[in-house]
Amino acid sequence: MKRVQKFRSIEEMNKAPVLVRESQEPPFERFLRHCARYWAIAPKRYPRGVFKFRSIEEAQEARNKHSLLPPDDSTES
């Protein structure tokens, strides 16, 4: 369980040592984990408006274009 530090003033807070947990994982793995967390909580950006499509394939292509996930290469029939 993590310990919560309490301070009575900003000066006291600035004097306190910064507690950093030493990680067993490589730095790049940690970076990837932080990126995944960012993409999970970042606001999604979608184009505004209502769109008409001539086919299901055209609609799916537009959805994949504006999706944050990689496009799905599997074709379902």
mmCIF file of the N, C-alpha and C atoms, coordinates in Angstrom:
data_MODEL
# 
_entry.id   MODEL 
# 
loop_
_atom_site.group_PDB 
_atom_site.id 
_atom_site.type_symbol 
_atom_site.label_atom_id 
_atom_site.label_alt_id 
_atom_site.label_comp_id 
_atom_site.label_asym_id 
_atom_site.label_entity_id 
_atom_site.label_seq_id 
_atom_site.pdbx_PDB_ins_code 
_atom_site.Cartn_x 
_atom_site.Cartn_y 
_atom_site.Cartn_z 
_atom_site.occupancy 
_atom_site.B_iso_or_equiv 
_atom_site.pdbx_formal_charge 
_atom_site.auth_seq_id 
_atom_site.auth_comp_id 
_atom_site.auth_asym_id 
_atom_site.auth_atom_id 
_atom_site.pdbx_PDB_model_num 
ATOM 1   N N  . MET A 1 1  ? 0.846   -1.175  0.000   1.00 0.00 ? 1  MET A N  1 
ATOM 2   C CA . MET A 1 1  ? 0.000   0.000   0.000   1.00 0.00 ? 1  MET A CA 1 
ATOM 3   C C  . MET A 1 1  ? 0.893   1.240   0.000   1.00 0.00 ? 1  MET A C  1 
ATOM 4   N N  . LYS A 1 2  ? 0.490   2.233   -0.802  1.00 0.00 ? 2  LYS A N  1 
ATOM 5   C CA . LYS A 1 2  ? 1.279   3.458   -0.890  1.00 0.00 ? 2  LYS A CA 1 
ATOM 6   C C  . LYS A 1 2  ? 0.980   4.359   0.294   1.00 0.00 ? 2  LYS A C  1 
ATOM 7   N N  . ARG A 1 3  ? 1.999   5.025   0.744   1.00 0.00 ? 3  ARG A N  1 
ATOM 8   C CA . ARG A 1 3  ? 1.877   5.932   1.863   1.00 0.00 ? 3  ARG A CA 1 
ATOM 9   C C  . ARG A 1 3  ? 1.588   7.345   1.351   1.00 0.00 ? 3  ARG A C  1 
ATOM 10  N N  . VAL A 1 4  ? 0.652   8.023   1.954   1.00 0.00 ? 4  VAL A N  1 
ATOM 11  C CA . VAL A 1 4  ? 0.307   9.392   1.579   1.00 0.00 ? 4  VAL A CA 1 
ATOM 12  C C  . VAL A 1 4  ? 1.117   10.337  2.446   1.00 0.00 ? 4  VAL A C  1 
ATOM 13  N N  . GLN A 1 5  ? 1.760   11.293  1.795   1.00 0.00 ? 5  GLN A N  1 
ATOM 14  C CA . GLN A 1 5  ? 2.526   12.290  2.541   1.00 0.00 ? 5  GLN A CA 1 
ATOM 15  C C  . GLN A 1 5  ? 1.656   13.524  2.742   1.00 0.00 ? 5  GLN A C  1 
ATOM 16  N N  . LYS A 1 6  ? 1.708   14.087  3.944   1.00 0.00 ? 6  LYS A N  1 
ATOM 17  C CA . LYS A 1 6  ? 0.954   15.298  4.255   1.00 0.00 ? 6  LYS A CA 1 
ATOM 18  C C  . LYS A 1 6  ? 1.935   16.398  4.635   1.00 0.00 ? 6  LYS A C  1 
ATOM 19  N N  . PHE A 1 7  ? 1.651   17.618  4.185   1.00 0.00 ? 7  PHE A N  1 
ATOM 20  C CA . PHE A 1 7  ? 2.530   18.749  4.434   1.00 0.00 ? 7  PHE A CA 1 
ATOM 21  C C  . PHE A 1 7  ? 1.713   19.908  4.985   1.00 0.00 ? 7  PHE A C  1 
ATOM 22  N N  . ARG A 1 8  ? 2.352   20.694  5.844   1.00 0.00 ? 8  ARG A N  1 
ATOM 23  C CA . ARG A 1 8  ? 1.681   21.847  6.435   1.00 0.00 ? 8  ARG A CA 1 
ATOM 24  C C  . ARG A 1 8  ? 1.925   23.116  5.630   1.00 0.00 ? 8  ARG A C  1 
ATOM 25  N N  . SER A 1 9  ? 2.954   23.123  4.772   1.00 0.00 ? 9  SER A N  1 
ATOM 26  C CA . SER A 1 9  ? 3.236   24.308  3.959   1.00 0.00 ? 9  SER A CA 1 
ATOM 27  C C  . SER A 1 9  ? 3.921   23.891  2.662   1.00 0.00 ? 9  SER A C  1 
ATOM 28  N N  . ILE A 1 10 ? 3.984   24.830  1.740   1.00 0.00 ? 10 ILE A N  1 
ATOM 29  C CA . ILE A 1 10 ? 4.654   24.557  0.462   1.00 0.00 ? 10 ILE A CA 1 
ATOM 30  C C  . ILE A 1 10 ? 6.141   24.387  0.676   1.00 0.00 ? 10 ILE A C  1 
ATOM 31  N N  . GLU A 1 11 ? 6.709   25.142  1.591   1.00 0.00 ? 11 GLU A N  1 
ATOM 32  C CA . GLU A 1 11 ? 8.142   25.018  1.867   1.00 0.00 ? 11 GLU A CA 1 
ATOM 33  C C  . GLU A 1 11 ? 8.490   23.623  2.382   1.00 0.00 ? 11 GLU A C  1 
ATOM 34  N N  . GLU A 1 12 ? 7.642   23.119  3.263   1.00 0.00 ? 12 GLU A N  1 
ATOM 35  C CA . GLU A 1 12 ? 7.840   21.759  3.788   1.00 0.00 ? 12 GLU A CA 1 
ATOM 36  C C  . GLU A 1 12 ? 7.727   20.725  2.668   1.00 0.00 ? 12 GLU A C  1 
ATOM 37  N N  . MET A 1 13 ? 6.790   20.962  1.772   1.00 0.00 ? 13 MET A N  1 
ATOM 38  C CA . MET A 1 13 ? 6.609   20.040  0.653   1.00 0.00 ? 13 MET A CA 1 
ATOM 39  C C  . MET A 1 13 ? 7.833   20.064  -0.262  1.00 0.00 ? 13 MET A C  1 
ATOM 40  N N  . ASN A 1 14 ? 8.381   21.251  -0.534  1.00 0.00 ? 14 ASN A N  1 
ATOM 41  C CA . ASN A 1 14 ? 9.539   21.356  -1.414  1.00 0.00 ? 14 ASN A CA 1 
ATOM 42  C C  . ASN A 1 14 ? 10.787  20.728  -0.805  1.00 0.00 ? 14 ASN A C  1 
ATOM 43  N N  . LYS A 1 15 ? 10.888  20.703  0.521   1.00 0.00 ? 15 LYS A N  1 
ATOM 44  C CA . LYS A 1 15 ? 12.050  20.115  1.189   1.00 0.00 ? 15 LYS A CA 1 
ATOM 45  C C  . LYS A 1 15 ? 11.999  18.593  1.221   1.00 0.00 ? 15 LYS A C  1 
ATOM 46  N N  . ALA A 1 16 ? 10.837  18.032  1.065   1.00 0.00 ? 16 ALA A N  1 
ATOM 47  C CA . ALA A 1 16 ? 10.680  16.575  1.165   1.00 0.00 ? 16 ALA A CA 1 
ATOM 48  C C  . ALA A 1 16 ? 11.345  15.889  -0.026  1.00 0.00 ? 16 ALA A C  1 
ATOM 49  N N  . PRO A 1 17 ? 11.982  14.759  0.222   1.00 0.00 ? 17 PRO A N  1 
ATOM 50  C CA . PRO A 1 17 ? 12.587  14.020  -0.898  1.00 0.00 ? 17 PRO A CA 1 
ATOM 51  C C  . PRO A 1 17 ? 11.496  13.429  -1.793  1.00 0.00 ? 17 PRO A C  1 
ATOM 52  N N  . VAL A 1 18 ? 11.805  13.364  -3.085  1.00 0.00 ? 18 VAL A N  1 
ATOM 53  C CA . VAL A 1 18 ? 10.864  12.793  -4.041  1.00 0.00 ? 18 VAL A CA 1 
ATOM 54  C C  . VAL A 1 18 ? 11.007  11.281  -3.985  1.00 0.00 ? 18 VAL A C  1 
ATOM 55  N N  . LEU A 1 19 ? 9.903   10.603  -3.721  1.00 0.00 ? 19 LEU A N  1 
ATOM 56  C CA . LEU A 1 19 ? 9.929   9.150   -3.633  1.00 0.00 ? 19 LEU A CA 1 
ATOM 57  C C  . LEU A 1 19 ? 9.640   8.568   -5.004  1.00 0.00 ? 19 LEU A C  1 
ATOM 58  N N  . VAL A 1 20 ? 10.605  7.831   -5.526  1.00 0.00 ? 20 VAL A N  1 
ATOM 59  C CA . VAL A 1 20 ? 10.464  7.224   -6.847  1.00 0.00 ? 20 VAL A CA 1 
ATOM 60  C C  . VAL A 1 20 ? 10.607  5.721   -6.699  1.00 0.00 ? 20 VAL A C  1 
ATOM 61  N N  . ARG A 1 21 ? 9.633   5.020   -7.204  1.00 0.00 ? 21 ARG A N  1 
ATOM 62  C CA . ARG A 1 21 ? 9.677   3.557   -7.152  1.00 0.00 ? 21 ARG A CA 1 
ATOM 63  C C  . ARG A 1 21 ? 10.598  3.065   -8.263  1.00 0.00 ? 21 ARG A C  1 
ATOM 64  N N  . GLU A 1 22 ? 11.555  2.270   -7.910  1.00 0.00 ? 22 GLU A N  1 
ATOM 65  C CA . GLU A 1 22 ? 12.448  1.697   -8.913  1.00 0.00 ? 22 GLU A CA 1 
ATOM 66  C C  . GLU A 1 22 ? 11.698  0.612   -9.662  1.00 0.00 ? 22 GLU A C  1 
ATOM 67  N N  . SER A 1 23 ? 11.681  0.730   -10.965 1.00 0.00 ? 23 SER A N  1 
ATOM 68  C CA . SER A 1 23 ? 10.926  -0.194  -11.792 1.00 0.00 ? 23 SER A CA 1 
ATOM 69  C C  . SER A 1 23 ? 11.828  -1.330  -12.250 1.00 0.00 ? 23 SER A C  1 
ATOM 70  N N  . GLN A 1 24 ? 11.265  -2.532  -12.301 1.00 0.00 ? 24 GLN A N  1 
ATOM 71  C CA . GLN A 1 24 ? 12.007  -3.693  -12.779 1.00 0.00 ? 24 GLN A CA 1 
ATOM 72  C C  . GLN A 1 24 ? 11.922  -3.824  -14.302 1.00 0.00 ? 24 GLN A C  1 
ATOM 73  N N  . GLU A 1 25 ? 10.970  -3.104  -14.907 1.00 0.00 ? 25 GLU A N  1 
ATOM 74  C CA . GLU A 1 25 ? 10.798  -3.216  -16.353 1.00 0.00 ? 25 GLU A CA 1 
ATOM 75  C C  . GLU A 1 25 ? 11.690  -2.215  -17.083 1.00 0.00 ? 25 GLU A C  1 
ATOM 76  N N  . PRO A 1 26 ? 12.024  -2.502  -18.332 1.00 0.00 ? 26 PRO A N  1 
ATOM 77  C CA . PRO A 1 26 ? 12.855  -1.571  -19.112 1.00 0.00 ? 26 PRO A CA 1 
ATOM 78  C C  . PRO A 1 26 ? 12.128  -0.242  -19.338 1.00 0.00 ? 26 PRO A C  1 
ATOM 79  N N  . PRO A 1 27 ? 12.877  0.834   -19.497 1.00 0.00 ? 27 PRO A N  1 
ATOM 80  C CA . PRO A 1 27 ? 12.243  2.153   -19.660 1.00 0.00 ? 27 PRO A CA 1 
ATOM 81  C C  . PRO A 1 27 ? 11.299  2.218   -20.866 1.00 0.00 ? 27 PRO A C  1 
ATOM 82  N N  . PHE A 1 28 ? 11.642  1.568   -21.972 1.00 0.00 ? 28 PHE A N  1 
ATOM 83  C CA . PHE A 1 28 ? 10.779  1.627   -23.149 1.00 0.00 ? 28 PHE A CA 1 
ATOM 84  C C  . PHE A 1 28 ? 9.448   0.923   -22.895 1.00 0.00 ? 28 PHE A C  1 
ATOM 85  N N  . GLU A 1 29 ? 9.477   -0.176  -22.156 1.00 0.00 ? 29 GLU A N  1 
ATOM 86  C CA . GLU A 1 29 ? 8.233   -0.868  -21.809 1.00 0.00 ? 29 GLU A CA 1 
ATOM 87  C C  . GLU A 1 29 ? 7.342   0.039   -20.964 1.00 0.00 ? 29 GLU A C  1 
ATOM 88  N N  . ARG A 1 30 ? 7.949   0.776   -20.058 1.00 0.00 ? 30 ARG A N  1 
ATOM 89  C CA . ARG A 1 30 ? 7.203   1.707   -19.227 1.00 0.00 ? 30 ARG A CA 1 
ATOM 90  C C  . ARG A 1 30 ? 6.602   2.826   -20.077 1.00 0.00 ? 30 ARG A C  1 
ATOM 91  N N  . PHE A 1 31 ? 7.387   3.309   -21.043 1.00 0.00 ? 31 PHE A N  1 
ATOM 92  C CA . PHE A 1 31 ? 6.898   4.329   -21.962 1.00 0.00 ? 31 PHE A CA 1 
ATOM 93  C C  . PHE A 1 31 ? 5.687   3.817   -22.742 1.00 0.00 ? 31 PHE A C  1 
ATOM 94  N N  . LEU A 1 32 ? 5.751   2.588   -23.230 1.00 0.00 ? 32 LEU A N  1 
ATOM 95  C CA . LEU A 1 32 ? 4.631   2.016   -23.977 1.00 0.00 ? 32 LEU A CA 1 
ATOM 96  C C  . LEU A 1 32 ? 3.387   1.885   -23.101 1.00 0.00 ? 32 LEU A C  1 
ATOM 97  N N  . ARG A 1 33 ? 3.591   1.504   -21.847 1.00 0.00 ? 33 ARG A N  1 
ATOM 98  C CA . ARG A 1 33 ? 2.467   1.391   -20.925 1.00 0.00 ? 33 ARG A CA 1 
ATOM 99  C C  . ARG A 1 33 ? 1.808   2.754   -20.695 1.00 0.00 ? 33 ARG A C  1 
ATOM 100 N N  . HIS A 1 34 ? 2.627   3.797   -20.559 1.00 0.00 ? 34 HIS A N  1 
ATOM 101 C CA . HIS A 1 34 ? 2.085   5.149   -20.381 1.00 0.00 ? 34 HIS A CA 1 
ATOM 102 C C  . HIS A 1 34 ? 1.361   5.613   -21.643 1.00 0.00 ? 34 HIS A C  1 
ATOM 103 N N  . CYS A 1 35 ? 1.893   5.273   -22.817 1.00 0.00 ? 35 CYS A N  1 
ATOM 104 C CA . CYS A 1 35 ? 1.218   5.631   -24.070 1.00 0.00 ? 35 CYS A CA 1 
ATOM 105 C C  . CYS A 1 35 ? -0.143  4.952   -24.155 1.00 0.00 ? 35 CYS A C  1 
ATOM 106 N N  . ALA A 1 36 ? -0.202  3.693   -23.796 1.00 0.00 ? 36 ALA A N  1 
ATOM 107 C CA . ALA A 1 36 ? -1.472  2.965   -23.831 1.00 0.00 ? 36 ALA A CA 1 
ATOM 108 C C  . ALA A 1 36 ? -2.474  3.596   -22.872 1.00 0.00 ? 36 ALA A C  1 
ATOM 109 N N  . ARG A 1 37 ? -1.994  4.007   -21.708 1.00 0.00 ? 37 ARG A N  1 
ATOM 110 C CA . ARG A 1 37 ? -2.881  4.666   -20.745 1.00 0.00 ? 37 ARG A CA 1 
ATOM 111 C C  . ARG A 1 37 ? -3.385  5.990   -21.309 1.00 0.00 ? 37 ARG A C  1 
ATOM 112 N N  . TYR A 1 38 ? -2.503  6.743   -21.967 1.00 0.00 ? 38 TYR A N  1 
ATOM 113 C CA . TYR A 1 38 ? -2.914  8.016   -22.558 1.00 0.00 ? 38 TYR A CA 1 
ATOM 114 C C  . TYR A 1 38 ? -3.998  7.799   -23.615 1.00 0.00 ? 38 TYR A C  1 
ATOM 115 N N  . TRP A 1 39 ? -3.778  6.859   -24.520 1.00 0.00 ? 39 TRP A N  1 
ATOM 116 C CA . TRP A 1 39 ? -4.754  6.623   -25.596 1.00 0.00 ? 39 TRP A CA 1 
ATOM 117 C C  . TRP A 1 39 ? -6.078  6.101   -25.035 1.00 0.00 ? 39 TRP A C  1 
ATOM 118 N N  . ALA A 1 40 ? -6.040  5.446   -23.901 1.00 0.00 ? 40 ALA A N  1 
ATOM 119 C CA . ALA A 1 40 ? -7.277  4.944   -23.304 1.00 0.00 ? 40 ALA A CA 1 
ATOM 120 C C  . ALA A 1 40 ? -8.115  6.077   -22.706 1.00 0.00 ? 40 ALA A C  1 
ATOM 121 N N  . ILE A 1 41 ? -7.453  7.114   -22.162 1.00 0.00 ? 41 ILE A N  1 
ATOM 122 C CA . ILE A 1 41 ? -8.211  8.184   -21.506 1.00 0.00 ? 41 ILE A CA 1 
ATOM 123 C C  . ILE A 1 41 ? -8.287  9.463   -22.330 1.00 0.00 ? 41 ILE A C  1 
ATOM 124 N N  . ALA A 1 42 ? -7.545  9.566   -23.423 1.00 0.00 ? 42 ALA A N  1 
ATOM 125 C CA . ALA A 1 42 ? -7.557  10.777  -24.248 1.00 0.00 ? 42 ALA A CA 1 
ATOM 126 C C  . ALA A 1 42 ? -8.921  10.936  -24.925 1.00 0.00 ? 42 ALA A C  1 
ATOM 127 N N  . PRO A 1 43 ? -9.364  12.175  -25.080 1.00 0.00 ? 43 PRO A N  1 
ATOM 128 C CA . PRO A 1 43 ? -10.650 12.368  -25.762 1.00 0.00 ? 43 PRO A CA 1 
ATOM 129 C C  . PRO A 1 43 ? -10.544 11.937  -27.219 1.00 0.00 ? 43 PRO A C  1 
ATOM 130 N N  . LYS A 1 44 ? -11.581 11.285  -27.698 1.00 0.00 ? 44 LYS A N  1 
ATOM 131 C CA . LYS A 1 44 ? -11.602 10.814  -29.074 1.00 0.00 ? 44 LYS A CA 1 
ATOM 132 C C  . LYS A 1 44 ? -12.008 11.973  -29.979 1.00 0.00 ? 44 LYS A C  1 
ATOM 133 N N  . ARG A 1 45 ? -11.386 12.083  -31.122 1.00 0.00 ? 45 ARG A N  1 
ATOM 134 C CA . ARG A 1 45 ? -11.691 13.145  -32.074 1.00 0.00 ? 45 ARG A CA 1 
ATOM 135 C C  . ARG A 1 45 ? -12.425 12.539  -33.267 1.00 0.00 ? 45 ARG A C  1 
ATOM 136 N N  . TYR A 1 46 ? -13.649 12.928  -33.442 1.00 0.00 ? 46 TYR A N  1 
ATOM 137 C CA . TYR A 1 46 ? -14.455 12.449  -34.556 1.00 0.00 ? 46 TYR A CA 1 
ATOM 138 C C  . TYR A 1 46 ? -14.852 13.642  -35.414 1.00 0.00 ? 46 TYR A C  1 
ATOM 139 N N  . PRO A 1 47 ? -15.002 13.453  -36.714 1.00 0.00 ? 47 PRO A N  1 
ATOM 140 C CA . PRO A 1 47 ? -15.457 14.566  -37.554 1.00 0.00 ? 47 PRO A CA 1 
ATOM 141 C C  . PRO A 1 47 ? -16.897 14.945  -37.201 1.00 0.00 ? 47 PRO A C  1 
ATOM 142 N N  . ARG A 1 48 ? -17.187 16.231  -37.292 1.00 0.00 ? 48 ARG A N  1 
ATOM 143 C CA . ARG A 1 48 ? -18.525 16.704  -36.939 1.00 0.00 ? 48 ARG A CA 1 
ATOM 144 C C  . ARG A 1 48 ? -19.478 16.495  -38.103 1.00 0.00 ? 48 ARG A C  1 
ATOM 145 N N  . GLY A 1 49 ? -20.732 16.311  -37.806 1.00 0.00 ? 49 GLY A N  1 
ATOM 146 C CA . GLY A 1 49 ? -21.753 16.258  -38.826 1.00 0.00 ? 49 GLY A CA 1 
ATOM 147 C C  . GLY A 1 49 ? -22.338 14.877  -39.028 1.00 0.00 ? 49 GLY A C  1 
ATOM 148 N N  . VAL A 1 50 ? -23.257 14.828  -39.984 1.00 0.00 ? 50 VAL A N  1 
ATOM 149 C CA . VAL A 1 50 ? -23.924 13.582  -40.351 1.00 0.00 ? 50 VAL A CA 1 
ATOM 150 C C  . VAL A 1 50 ? -23.457 13.220  -41.752 1.00 0.00 ? 50 VAL A C  1 
ATOM 151 N N  . PHE A 1 51 ? -23.138 11.970  -41.962 1.00 0.00 ? 51 PHE A N  1 
ATOM 152 C CA . PHE A 1 51 ? -22.587 11.543  -43.236 1.00 0.00 ? 51 PHE A CA 1 
ATOM 153 C C  . PHE A 1 51 ? -23.449 10.449  -43.845 1.00 0.00 ? 51 PHE A C  1 
ATOM 154 N N  . LYS A 1 52 ? -23.568 10.491  -45.162 1.00 0.00 ? 52 LYS A N  1 
ATOM 155 C CA . LYS A 1 52 ? -24.273 9.442   -45.888 1.00 0.00 ? 52 LYS A CA 1 
ATOM 156 C C  . LYS A 1 52 ? -23.242 8.644   -46.668 1.00 0.00 ? 52 LYS A C  1 
ATOM 157 N N  . PHE A 1 53 ? -23.406 7.357   -46.678 1.00 0.00 ? 53 PHE A N  1 
ATOM 158 C CA . PHE A 1 53 ? -22.486 6.478   -47.398 1.00 0.00 ? 53 PHE A CA 1 
ATOM 159 C C  . PHE A 1 53 ? -23.273 5.652   -48.392 1.00 0.00 ? 53 PHE A C  1 
ATOM 160 N N  . ARG A 1 54 ? -22.635 5.342   -49.512 1.00 0.00 ? 54 ARG A N  1 
ATOM 161 C CA . ARG A 1 54 ? -23.295 4.574   -50.566 1.00 0.00 ? 54 ARG A CA 1 
ATOM 162 C C  . ARG A 1 54 ? -23.250 3.079   -50.317 1.00 0.00 ? 54 ARG A C  1 
ATOM 163 N N  . SER A 1 55 ? -22.319 2.661   -49.456 1.00 0.00 ? 55 SER A N  1 
ATOM 164 C CA . SER A 1 55 ? -22.221 1.230   -49.163 1.00 0.00 ? 55 SER A CA 1 
ATOM 165 C C  . SER A 1 55 ? -21.700 1.036   -47.744 1.00 0.00 ? 55 SER A C  1 
ATOM 166 N N  . ILE A 1 56 ? -21.868 -0.180  -47.252 1.00 0.00 ? 56 ILE A N  1 
ATOM 167 C CA . ILE A 1 56 ? -21.346 -0.537  -45.928 1.00 0.00 ? 56 ILE A CA 1 
ATOM 168 C C  . ILE A 1 56 ? -19.823 -0.446  -45.933 1.00 0.00 ? 56 ILE A C  1 
ATOM 169 N N  . GLU A 1 57 ? -19.206 -0.867  -47.018 1.00 0.00 ? 57 GLU A N  1 
ATOM 170 C CA . GLU A 1 57 ? -17.743 -0.836  -47.105 1.00 0.00 ? 57 GLU A CA 1 
ATOM 171 C C  . GLU A 1 57 ? -17.218 0.598   -46.997 1.00 0.00 ? 57 GLU A C  1 
ATOM 172 N N  . GLU A 1 58 ? -17.898 1.539   -47.659 1.00 0.00 ? 58 GLU A N  1 
ATOM 173 C CA . GLU A 1 58 ? -17.490 2.939   -47.591 1.00 0.00 ? 58 GLU A CA 1 
ATOM 174 C C  . GLU A 1 58 ? -17.635 3.481   -46.162 1.00 0.00 ? 58 GLU A C  1 
ATOM 175 N N  . ALA A 1 59 ? -18.688 3.094   -45.472 1.00 0.00 ? 59 ALA A N  1 
ATOM 176 C CA . ALA A 1 59 ? -18.899 3.527   -44.086 1.00 0.00 ? 59 ALA A CA 1 
ATOM 177 C C  . ALA A 1 59 ? -17.839 2.937   -43.162 1.00 0.00 ? 59 ALA A C  1 
ATOM 178 N N  . GLN A 1 60 ? -17.512 1.664   -43.365 1.00 0.00 ? 60 GLN A N  1 
ATOM 179 C CA . GLN A 1 60 ? -16.491 1.029   -42.527 1.00 0.00 ? 60 GLN A CA 1 
ATOM 180 C C  . GLN A 1 60 ? -15.121 1.633   -42.794 1.00 0.00 ? 60 GLN A C  1 
ATOM 181 N N  . GLU A 1 61 ? -14.845 1.982   -44.050 1.00 0.00 ? 61 GLU A N  1 
ATOM 182 C CA . GLU A 1 61 ? -13.566 2.615   -44.378 1.00 0.00 ? 61 GLU A CA 1 
ATOM 183 C C  . GLU A 1 61 ? -13.443 3.971   -43.681 1.00 0.00 ? 61 GLU A C  1 
ATOM 184 N N  . ALA A 1 62 ? -14.535 4.743   -43.672 1.00 0.00 ? 62 ALA A N  1 
ATOM 185 C CA . ALA A 1 62 ? -14.534 6.040   -42.992 1.00 0.00 ? 62 ALA A CA 1 
ATOM 186 C C  . ALA A 1 62 ? -14.357 5.862   -41.489 1.00 0.00 ? 62 ALA A C  1 
ATOM 187 N N  . ARG A 1 63 ? -15.008 4.846   -40.922 1.00 0.00 ? 63 ARG A N  1 
ATOM 188 C CA . ARG A 1 63 ? -14.873 4.585   -39.489 1.00 0.00 ? 63 ARG A CA 1 
ATOM 189 C C  . ARG A 1 63 ? -13.440 4.196   -39.147 1.00 0.00 ? 63 ARG A C  1 
ATOM 190 N N  . ASN A 1 64 ? -12.834 3.343   -39.961 1.00 0.00 ? 64 ASN A N  1 
ATOM 191 C CA . ASN A 1 64 ? -11.448 2.935   -39.712 1.00 0.00 ? 64 ASN A CA 1 
ATOM 192 C C  . ASN A 1 64 ? -10.483 4.100   -39.871 1.00 0.00 ? 64 ASN A C  1 
ATOM 193 N N  . LYS A 1 65 ? -10.781 5.013   -40.765 1.00 0.00 ? 65 LYS A N  1 
ATOM 194 C CA . LYS A 1 65 ? -9.929  6.182   -40.992 1.00 0.00 ? 65 LYS A CA 1 
ATOM 195 C C  . LYS A 1 65 ? -9.891  7.077   -39.757 1.00 0.00 ? 65 LYS A C  1 
ATOM 196 N N  . HIS A 1 66 ? -11.021 7.206   -39.060 1.00 0.00 ? 66 HIS A N  1 
ATOM 197 C CA . HIS A 1 66 ? -11.109 8.112   -37.909 1.00 0.00 ? 66 HIS A CA 1 
ATOM 198 C C  . HIS A 1 66 ? -11.003 7.385   -36.577 1.00 0.00 ? 66 HIS A C  1 
ATOM 199 N N  . SER A 1 67 ? -10.704 6.119   -36.603 1.00 0.00 ? 67 SER A N  1 
ATOM 200 C CA . SER A 1 67 ? -10.578 5.346   -35.375 1.00 0.00 ? 67 SER A CA 1 
ATOM 201 C C  . SER A 1 67 ? -9.153  5.452   -34.862 1.00 0.00 ? 67 SER A C  1 
ATOM 202 N N  . LEU A 1 68 ? -8.976  5.374   -33.541 1.00 0.00 ? 68 LEU A N  1 
ATOM 203 C CA . LEU A 1 68 ? -7.641  5.396   -32.959 1.00 0.00 ? 68 LEU A CA 1 
ATOM 204 C C  . LEU A 1 68 ? -7.006  4.008   -32.967 1.00 0.00 ? 68 LEU A C  1 
ATOM 205 N N  . LEU A 1 69 ? -7.801  3.003   -33.216 1.00 0.00 ? 69 LEU A N  1 
ATOM 206 C CA . LEU A 1 69 ? -7.285  1.643   -33.260 1.00 0.00 ? 69 LEU A CA 1 
ATOM 207 C C  . LEU A 1 69 ? -6.822  1.321   -34.666 1.00 0.00 ? 69 LEU A C  1 
ATOM 208 N N  . PRO A 1 70 ? -5.893  0.382   -34.815 1.00 0.00 ? 70 PRO A N  1 
ATOM 209 C CA . PRO A 1 70 ? -5.471  -0.007  -36.153 1.00 0.00 ? 70 PRO A CA 1 
ATOM 210 C C  . PRO A 1 70 ? -6.639  -0.613  -36.924 1.00 0.00 ? 70 PRO A C  1 
ATOM 211 N N  . PRO A 1 71 ? -6.666  -0.437  -38.261 1.00 0.00 ? 71 PRO A N  1 
ATOM 212 C CA . PRO A 1 71 ? -7.795  -0.975  -39.027 1.00 0.00 ? 71 PRO A CA 1 
ATOM 213 C C  . PRO A 1 71 ? -7.872  -2.492  -38.939 1.00 0.00 ? 71 PRO A C  1 
ATOM 214 N N  . ASP A 1 72 ? -9.095  -2.984  -38.968 1.00 0.00 ? 72 ASP A N  1 
ATOM 215 C CA . ASP A 1 72 ? -9.338  -4.416  -38.900 1.00 0.00 ? 72 ASP A CA 1 
ATOM 216 C C  . ASP A 1 72 ? -9.195  -4.993  -40.302 1.00 0.00 ? 72 ASP A C  1 
ATOM 217 N N  . ASP A 1 73 ? -8.220  -5.886  -40.518 1.00 0.00 ? 73 ASP A N  1 
ATOM 218 C CA . ASP A 1 73 ? -7.963  -6.437  -41.842 1.00 0.00 ? 73 ASP A CA 1 
ATOM 219 C C  . ASP A 1 73 ? -8.840  -7.655  -42.140 1.00 0.00 ? 73 ASP A C  1 
ATOM 220 N N  . SER A 1 74 ? -9.516  -8.170  -41.142 1.00 0.00 ? 74 SER A N  1 
ATOM 221 C CA . SER A 1 74 ? -10.345 -9.346  -41.377 1.00 0.00 ? 74 SER A CA 1 
ATOM 222 C C  . SER A 1 74 ? -11.619 -8.937  -42.097 1.00 0.00 ? 74 SER A C  1 
ATOM 223 N N  . THR A 1 75 ? -12.021 -9.755  -43.060 1.00 0.00 ? 75 THR A N  1 
ATOM 224 C CA . THR A 1 75 ? -13.248 -9.473  -43.794 1.00 0.00 ? 75 THR A CA 1 
ATOM 225 C C  . THR A 1 75 ? -14.310 -10.456 -43.348 1.00 0.00 ? 75 THR A C  1 
ATOM 226 N N  . GLU A 1 76 ? -15.419 -9.924  -42.890 1.00 0.00 ? 76 GLU A N  1 
ATOM 227 C CA . GLU A 1 76 ? -16.502 -10.772 -42.410 1.00 0.00 ? 76 GLU A CA 1 
ATOM 228 C C  . GLU A 1 76 ? -17.581 -10.832 -43.464 1.00 0.00 ? 76 GLU A C  1 
ATOM 229 N N  . SER A 1 77 ? -18.149 -12.010 -43.688 1.00 0.00 ? 77 SER A N  1 
ATOM 230 C CA . SER A 1 77 ? -19.206 -12.154 -44.685 1.00 0.00 ? 77 SER A CA 1 
ATOM 231 C C  . SER A 1 77 ? -20.480 -12.626 -44.025 1.00 0.00 ? 77 SER A C  1 
# 
